[in-house]
Amino acid sequence: MEIKLKYKIWLETEERIGVFGDGKWRLLKAIDETGCLNSAMKKLGLSYRKTWDNLIKIEETLGFKIVEKQRGGASGGKTVLTKEGKIIVDAFDKFHVKYDSLITKALDEILIEIKEKLQQ
């Protein structure tokens, strides 16, 4: 069995309550790509009620909307990111592009050190 060290980033309140992290970042990216909450959830294997409730909690905690649901007529509705939602997605995108390889390399080095010390 191969074991790896992993990491996640998230936003949290001063009370250490998680508000938004990599999972919701992936959800918002999928919404932005598909233009549809249902399609994004299907793509990620998420349930509607829990996902929608989580989005509402995030918006309540942050104090602004991150998605906007638009009811549709004949062509159906759509879900789009607000300006603020796009800012958060962009910030997470930039973080991951800039730091993922560095952090992964550091975690791999730590894991090698752990394995070497365990074999002694």
N, C-alpha and C positions, 0 to 999 in steps of 0.2 A: 504494500500500500504506500503510495506517495503522499507525503504530507507537505503542505505549503503554508506559509504565513500570508495572511490577507489583511487588508485594511479597508475601512470605509470612512467617508467624511460626512458630517451632518451639521446642521444648524440646531442650536438648542437655546433654551431660555436661561436666564440667570439661575433658575431653580433646577437646572440640569434636565429639563424635559425636552426630549427630542422633538423637533418641529419638521425638519425637512432634511432628507439625506439622499444617498445615491439611488435608492429604490424609487423615490418620488421623482428624482431627476430623470431616471430612465422613463418613467411614466410620462412626464411632461414632454420629453423628447419624442416619444411615440405619438402623443397627441399632436404635437407640432408637425410630425411627418405625415400622419394619417388624416388630420383634421376632424377626427372623430374619437370621442371617449371610448365608445364600445369597441372600435377597431383596435385602439391602443391597448385596452384591457385584454382583449382576446390575444393579441400579439404577445403580451406578457403573462398570460394565464391568471388574470386577476378577476375577482368578483365585483359586480357593479356596486352593490350597497356599501360594502366596506371601503371601496376605493373612493366613491363619492363622499362618504362620511369623512374619510381622511383628508380629502381636498378641502372640504368645508372647515375642518379643524385647523388645517394649515393656514387658510385665509383668515380665520378668526384670530389665531395667535399672532400672525404677522401684521394684521390690521389692513390688509389690502387683498384684492382679488388677484389670483394667478391664472385662472381660466375663466372663459366666458362661454356659456352654452347658448347657442342660437337655435331656436326652434325653426324647423324647416317646413316648407310647404310640400309641393309635389316632389322636390328633389331631396327632401329629408333635411334634418338639422345637422349642425356641426358644432364642434368644440374647438376654440382657438385659445392660444395663450394671450394673456394681457401683456402690456408693455413690461410690467413688473415681473410677470412669469418668465418672459424672454430674458430679462436681465439676470434672473437667478439661474436659468438654464445656461446662459452664456458664461456666467462666472464659474459654474461647475465644469463646463466644457473646457474652459481655459485652464482651470486647475489640473484636470486630468491629463490634458495634452502636455502641460509643462512638467508635472511631477510624477505621473504614473510610473514611467520607466525608472526614475531615480529611486522612488520608494520601493518598487519591486526589486530592484538590484540590492538595496539595503536590506530588505527582508530576506532575500535569498542568502546574503552574506551571514545574517544572524542565524538562519536555519542551518547553514553549513557549520557554523561555530557550535551550535547546540548539538548537532549530530556528532561532531568530532569529540566534544567533551563527554557525551554519553557513551562513546565507544572506548574511552580511556579506562 
